[in-house]
Amino acid sequence: MVVFPVIQLEGKDTFTIAQNRLAIKVNVGQFLDEKLDEGIMVYNMDLMGSKLHLRYKRVAFNYTIYGDLTNAIGLRVDDLHAFSFRHYAHGDSGYAGVSLVTAAPPYSAKKHHSYLNVFAGKTSSGGLSLYGQLSYLLFSPDGLSVSRSLTRQLAAVAGVTIRHSSPKFSLTNSTELRYYGMTYNLFHSDVQLRYRKPATDAYTMYANTVGKYLYPLRKFDTPFSQWAVFTEYIGNNLFAAAVTGTIDYAPGWIMRSVHLPGEALRSLFTRFLNAPPAILFLILLLFPCSFPTRQ
């Protein structure tokens, strides 16, 4: 058994203004598999930080701060600050929003590392979700005007997720396209982090959170894709496509594949399947048998 402690504090309340509710929620602590907006920068990441969420009618405001994306993640971001406004469709089936994110390296001016984002998402009743986001670096980092251009300062993501669920079967599949301009990723690659080299002494162990002994076991179920994967390719515009999915299949389908005459035998078989595992194991040892199944 493996235990993963997660510490998070949450407080929430509601107020009535003009016969409508204003909802307020505050979260402080650790966030797992965090996603900011539609996932241009922050997605599939475990982070420490704080969140403030306000919602009135169908309009929401969020302020988010994540701490230390330098040593922990290797993105050379001191603290990431995000301000966002989001408008929801009727029934919360869709939304559109705009956000401003500052992600400056240590000792760098935030105005040179500010990102303007527009994003939207839509979910249908049939389990189909569409989402997308455009992000633009407002200023050339640290005044390097030679790197200014629309294609270099732009990033984009667009994806579709399909979900199907039944009592015995569930499927989730996501297909995603990504684009990052070279200037958008500039200064967010830490060449001193040893992604592929093992740590063997005190020097290489310092601030090395991706060594073969320090990778969190919980993250083995997390998709590989993160923003840090794309910032490694310095001086290149990047385009990528990803397909991920999960399938869960319950063993209850055996019941439909067994043909037994009479209600008595069916009842006996049902009790057999519901017996404790130890009794089932003992019965199978004493009376070896097999049942026809559908593949």
N, C-alpha and C positions, 0 to 999 in steps of 0.2 A: 504494500500500500504506500502511495506517495501523497503527501499533504503539501499543498501550495497555499501558504498564508497570504491573504489579500486584505489590506487595511484601507478602509474608505469610510469617511464620515459623510452623512447626508442630512440636510435639513430642508424642509419645504413647508410652504404655507400658501393660503389663498386669501385674497381680499376682493371685496365687491366694489366696483366702480361703475356707476351709471348702469346698474342692474346687470353687469357683466363681470366675470371673474378674471382677476389678475393672478396668475400662478407664478410663484417664485420658488426656485429650487437651487440649492448650493451643494456642490460635491467637492470634497477635498480628500486626496489620498492617491491610491494606485488605480490605474485604469488599464484593463486588459484588452488586447486586440482593438485598440482605439482607432477611430476613424474620424477625421476632421473634414467637414463638408462632404464631398464625394470622393475624397481620397487622393488628391494630387500629391500632397506632402505626407500627411500622417494617415497611415493605414497599416493594418497587421502589426502594430507596435504596442508594447507595454510601456507605459509612461507614468511619471509622477506629476501631479499638478493640481489645479483648481478649476472649477467651472461655476459660472453663474448663468442661470436660465430664467428668462422672463417671457411669459406668454399672455397676451390679451386678445381675446377673440381668435382670429386666425393669423395673427402676427406674432412672431417670436424674435427675441433678441438674446444672443449668447456672447458671453465673454469667456475665453479659455486661455489659460496659461499652462504650458508644459515646461518643466525645469530640466536643464542640463541634457541637451541632445548632442553634447560634445564627446565626453568620455563614454557615456552609456550607449550611445547609438553610433557615433562616428560621423555625424552630419555637420559638425562645426557650427552648431547653433547654440548660443548661450541660453537664452530663454525664448520660447516661441509664444507670441501673443496673437490672439485671433479675436476679431470683433465681427459678428455676423448678424444680418437681418434675414428672416425667412418668412415667406407668406405661404400659408397652406390652402389647398383647394378644399372644397366642401367635402366633409367626411374624412379629411386628412389623407385622401387617396393620392395626392400629388403636392408638390411644393416647388417654389423657385426662390432663390435668394442671392444675396451679394455679401461678400466678406472682405475684410482687409487683414492681412497677416504680416507680421514683422518677424523675420527669422535671421537675425544678424549674428555673425561669428563673434567670439569674444573680442572686446575692445574695438568693435566696428560700429559705425553710425547706422542707426536703424533706418534712416531715410534712404540709404543706398540698398537696403535689403527688405523693401516693402513690396507686397504682392497683392494685386487686386484680383478678386475672383468673382465669377458668376457661375451658378450651379442650379441644377433642377433635377427632379426625380418624379417618377410616376409609377404607381403600382395598381395593377388590375385585379379584379376579383378572382381571376383564373390562375393567379400565382406568377404572373409575368411582371417583372420590374425593369424599368429603363432609367438610366441615370447618366449624367454628364457634367463636366466642369471645365471651364476655361480659366486659366490663370496667367496673369501678365506681370512681369517684373517692372515696377514703375520707373526705377532709376537704374542706370548702369552701375554695377557694384563698384564702390569706391572710386567713382568718376572715370572708369575706363571706357571712354566714349567709343573707342575702336571696336568694341564688342556690341554696339547698339544696332539692333534691327528687330523687326517684328518676329521673324522666325526664330531668332536666337533668344528673345526674351519671353517667349510664349511657351506654355505647357498645356496639355489637354488630356482628358480621359473621358471615354465613353464606354458604357457597358450595358449588358442585358443579363438578368438573372431569372432563371426558371425554377419554380418550386412546385413539386407535386407531392401530395401526401395522402395516404390511405391508412386504414388500421394496421395493415401488414407491410406497407412499402412506402418509402419516402425518397425523394430525389431532389437534389439541389445542384444546379449547374450555372456557372457564370462564365461569360465570354467578355473579354475586356481589351480595348485598344488604348495605348498610351503614347504620348509624344512629349519630349522634353528638349527645349532649345539649349544650346551649349552655354549661353550666358545665364539662363535661368538656374542651371546647376552649378555655376561657377562659385568657388569658395566653399562648397559643401562636400568636398571630398577630402578626407583626412588620410594622407599618404603614410602617416606614422602608425596607423592602426594595422595590426597584423591579421588580416582576415584569413590568410591561408598558411601562415607560418606558425608552427607550434611555439609556445612559450617554454623556455628551458632554464632561465635564470631569473634573478631578481629584477634585472633591467627590463627584460622582455615581458615579465609578468605584470609590471606596473601599468595600470590603466588598460590592461588587455582583457576585455570582457567577451571576446569571441573565441578564446582558446578552446581546445578540444575538451577540457575538463570543466569549463565554466558556462557552456551553452545551456540555458535552462531546459530541463526535460519537458516542461509543459509546452514549449514552443515547437516541439516536433510535430504537433498537429496543426501548426499555423502555416499557411501558404508562404512560400519562399519570398515572394515579391514584397519589396519595400522601396521607399524612395532612395535609400542608401545604395541599392543595387544599381541604380541608374546614374548616381553622381560619381561612380568610379571611373566613368569613361570621360575623362577631361578633354575638352576641346572638340566635342562631337555633338551634333544634333541626333537625338535618339528616337526611334520608333519601335514599339514592342507590342506583341499580342500575347494574351494569356488565356488559357482555358482551365478552370478548376471545377471540381464537383465532388459531391459525397452521395453515397447510396446506403440506405439502411433497409434491411430485409428481415422481417420477423419470422421465426420458425413456425408460426401458427398455421401456415399453409398446409402442413402435414394433415390437418384434420380434413381438408377438402379432398385429399388424395387417397384416403382410406375408405374402402367399400366393405362395410360389415352388415350382414343381414340382421334385421330386428333391432328394436329400440333398446333392448337389454344389453346387447353387445356394444351398441354405440355408447350407452351410459357407462359400461365397464371400461371402455377404451378412454373415455373422457376422464374418469377417475385415475386411470393409469397415467395419463399425461400430467395430471395435477398433483401426483404424488411427490413427496420430498425427494430431492436428488439422490440421497443415500439409498432409499428404497428402490428407486428406479435402477440404480447401478447394480444392486444385489439381484434384482429380478432378471436383468439382462445377462448377468453372469450365470445364473442358474438355468435360464431358458433362452438360449440364443435364438433370435428370430429377426426377420426383416419385414418391412412394410413397403408396398408399392408407392412410389412418389412420382410426381410430375416434374420434369426438368424444364 
